[in-house]
């Protein structure tokens, strides 16, 4: 593989985050929602946004804790912090 074909560490990290989110997306999509990666900072802080129905759902905090956060932390342990910009507090 040439240096052009190699993915950067940031791209690899993003791919792993997306794969972890893909594992829970069917459940979000079933309720008319989804989750979008906004940014992964150089110090491994992940910023997400709930979209569709998830963006305005009163249960979004529970969805985040029981689904999104668990999936990401399990698959991408180097993520230090996960922030959802439009999380509705309980």
C-alpha positions as CSV (number, residue, x, y, z in Angstrom):
1,X,0.0,0.0,0.0
2,X,1.4,3.4,-0.9
3,X,1.4,6.4,1.3
4,X,-1.5,7.8,-0.7
5,X,-3.5,4.7,-0.1
6,X,-2.9,4.6,3.6
7,X,-5.6,6.2,5.7
8,X,-4.6,8.7,8.3
9,X,-5.1,7.7,12.0
10,X,-8.0,10.2,12.1
11,X,-9.7,8.6,9.1
12,X,-9.3,5.2,10.6
13,X,-10.7,6.5,13.9
14,X,-13.6,8.0,12.1
15,X,-14.3,4.8,10.2
16,X,-14.3,2.8,13.4
17,X,-16.7,5.4,15.0
18,X,-19.0,5.2,12.0
19,X,-18.9,1.4,12.1
20,X,-19.9,1.4,15.8
21,X,-22.8,3.8,15.1
22,X,-23.9,1.6,12.2
23,X,-24.5,-1.2,14.7
24,X,-27.2,0.9,16.4
25,X,-28.5,2.9,13.4
26,X,-31.2,0.4,12.5
27,X,-32.8,1.0,15.9
28,X,-32.6,4.7,15.5
29,X,-33.9,4.6,11.9
30,X,-36.9,2.4,13.0
31,X,-38.0,5.4,15.1
32,X,-37.3,7.9,12.4
33,X,-34.0,9.2,13.8
34,X,-30.3,8.9,13.2
35,X,-27.0,10.1,14.6
36,X,-24.4,12.1,12.7
37,X,-20.7,12.6,13.5
38,X,-19.8,16.3,13.6
39,X,-16.2,16.1,14.7
40,X,-13.5,14.0,16.3
41,X,-11.0,16.4,17.9
42,X,-7.2,15.7,18.0
43,X,-7.6,14.8,21.7
44,X,-10.3,12.2,20.9
45,X,-13.4,14.1,21.8
46,X,-16.3,13.0,19.7
47,X,-19.1,15.4,18.8
48,X,-22.4,14.0,17.6
49,X,-25.8,15.3,16.6
50,X,-29.1,13.4,16.8
51,X,-31.1,13.9,13.6
52,X,-34.7,13.3,12.6
53,X,-37.0,12.2,15.5
54,X,-34.0,11.6,17.8
55,X,-33.2,15.3,17.7
56,X,-36.4,16.2,19.5
57,X,-37.1,13.0,21.5
58,X,-37.4,13.2,25.2
59,X,-35.8,9.8,25.5
60,X,-32.7,10.9,23.6
61,X,-30.6,10.9,26.8
62,X,-31.5,7.3,27.4
63,X,-30.8,6.4,23.8
64,X,-27.4,8.1,24.1
65,X,-26.4,6.3,27.3
66,X,-27.8,2.8,26.6
67,X,-27.1,2.7,22.8
68,X,-24.8,5.3,21.3
69,X,-22.3,5.8,24.1
70,X,-22.1,2.1,24.8
71,X,-21.5,1.1,21.2
72,X,-18.8,3.7,20.7
73,X,-16.9,3.1,23.9
74,X,-17.0,-0.7,23.2
75,X,-15.6,-0.4,19.7
76,X,-13.4,2.7,20.0
77,X,-12.0,2.9,23.5
78,X,-9.6,5.7,22.7
79,X,-12.5,8.1,22.5
80,X,-12.2,10.1,25.7
81,X,-15.5,12.0,25.7
82,X,-18.7,11.9,23.7
83,X,-20.8,15.1,23.4
84,X,-24.2,15.3,21.7
85,X,-24.8,18.9,20.7
86,X,-28.6,18.6,20.8
87,X,-29.1,16.1,23.6
88,X,-32.4,16.7,25.5
89,X,-31.7,16.4,29.3
90,X,-33.9,14.1,31.4
